[in-house]
């Protein structure tokens, strides 16, 4: 396994554009597989204490179900109000069928 990375889940269990919530080293993380790749983003919306993994994914964006803010899965930046602060995104590596994420470093 790559140094600093922990196994988040199997790649084969990820459905395209369907968020999966995991906890890695005490950090809530949402894993999303899109046609652009696999992304790991902090699961908690920066506007409200709401799980992003319960939102919908479209065009590499995840929408918070409560107030409608969307976050770019690649950068964590919100696309508009009410959220104004980005959420952390984490590096992802794929090794075989394992999705590895490093929550010790942010992109």
C-alpha positions in Angstrom: 0.0 0.0 0.0 1.2 3.5 -0.8 2.7 5.4 2.2 0.1 7.8 3.8 -2.8 6.2 2.0 -5.5 4.0 3.5 -8.0 1.7 1.8 -11.3 3.4 1.5 -13.3 0.7 -0.4 -13.2 -1.6 -3.4 -13.4 0.1 -6.8 -15.9 -2.5 -7.9 -18.5 -1.4 -5.3 -18.6 2.2 -6.6 -21.4 3.0 -9.0 -20.9 6.0 -11.3 -22.1 9.3 -9.8 -23.3 7.6 -6.6 -21.6 8.9 -3.4 -20.3 6.4 -0.9 -19.5 7.6 2.7 -16.5 6.1 4.5 -14.6 7.1 7.6 -10.8 7.2 7.3 -8.7 7.9 10.4 -11.7 9.6 12.0 -12.4 11.8 9.0 -15.8 11.5 7.2 -15.1 11.2 3.5 -17.3 10.9 0.4 -15.9 8.7 -2.4 -17.4 9.3 -5.9 -16.6 7.6 -9.1 -17.4 9.7 -12.2 -16.4 9.4 -15.9 -13.4 11.6 -15.0 -12.1 9.3 -12.3 -12.5 8.6 -8.6 -12.6 11.5 -6.1 -12.5 11.8 -2.3 -14.0 14.9 -0.7 -14.7 15.8 2.9 -18.2 14.6 3.7 -19.4 17.6 5.7 -20.8 20.6 3.9 -18.9 23.8 4.7 -22.2 25.8 5.0 -24.0 23.4 7.4 -23.2 20.3 9.3 -24.8 18.1 6.6 -23.5 14.9 5.0 -22.6 15.5 1.3 -22.8 11.8 0.6 -26.6 12.1 0.8 -26.6 14.6 -2.2 -26.6 14.1 -5.9 -23.7 14.1 -8.3 -23.7 15.6 -11.8 -20.9 16.9 -14.0 -18.2 16.3 -11.4 -20.2 18.3 -8.8 -21.8 17.1 -5.6 -24.9 18.9 -4.3 -25.7 19.4 -0.6 -29.3 18.1 -0.3 -30.2 20.6 2.4 -29.6 24.0 0.9 -28.5 23.2 -2.6 -24.8 24.3 -2.6 -22.7 22.3 -5.1 -19.0 21.5 -4.7 -16.5 20.6 -7.4 -15.2 17.1 -6.7 -11.8 18.0 -8.2 -11.2 21.2 -6.1 -13.8 21.3 -3.3 -14.8 24.8 -4.3 -18.5 25.7 -4.0 -20.3 26.8 -7.2 -22.5 29.3 -5.4 -24.4 30.3 -2.3 -25.2 29.6 0.4 -21.7 27.9 0.8 -18.8 30.2 0.4 -15.9 28.1 1.8 -14.5 25.0 0.0 -14.4 21.6 1.5 -11.2 19.5 1.6 -10.5 17.1 -1.2 -8.0 14.3 -0.8 -5.6 12.5 -3.1 -6.8 9.2 -4.5 -4.8 6.2 -5.9 -6.2 3.1 -7.4 -4.3 -0.1 -6.9 -6.0 -3.2 -8.4 -9.5 -3.1 -7.0 -8.5 -0.9 -4.0 -9.4 2.8 -3.7 -6.7 4.4 -1.5 -7.1 7.8 0.0 -4.7 10.0 1.9 -6.6 12.1 4.5 -3.3 13.4 5.8 -2.8 15.7 2.8 -5.3 17.9 0.9 -5.1 18.7 -2.8 
